[in-house]
Amino acid sequence: MAFRVLDSSAFYAGIPFSSNEPSYITPLVYNEIDHIKKDHDAIQILIETKRLTINEPEDQFVNAANNAAKKSGDFSNLSDEDMSTIALSLQLKAELVTDDFAVSNVAKNLNIKVIPVMTTGIKHVITWKYYCPGCKVNFSNVTECPRCGNKLKKKAIKK
């Protein structure tokens, strides 16, 4: 049986409520989704019936996810919840269920199988290059050009 790690979009789509497959989330994702179907205690029932496990990813996998996100240029578009989800998928060698394009891009860069929820998913793995439209200089980790002050733009480079 394959492991699946879910991000919050999977819960909004109802995926864990209509499946008997065991799934995993991180504590950060749990904090995001614990209000869903709270009147019915649905999340708690999933946990009690072992269909949902909350697991904190180990630091080495969080670091690997962070490095991959920085390398692909997606880091600034990802939340801590997103990073923890990618890290847990990497740690468990699990499929990742998400509709987030930045999460999918980083996951695919790490050879994690991504299952889209309500979209077709990403078609190409992309590395983002950030550049100043005024100076035409490439940058990696700033949002405005230190030379002229222009806001940086980004362009995709397909792999």
Secondary structure, 3 states (H helix, E strand, C coil): CCCEEECHHHHHCCHHHHCCCCEEECHHHHHHHCCCCHHHCHHHHHHHCCCEEECCCCHHHHHHHHHHHHHHCCHHHCCHHHHHHHHHHHHHCCEEECCCHHHHHHHHHCCCCEECCCCCCCCCCEEEEEECCCCCCEECCCCECCCCCCECEEEEEEC
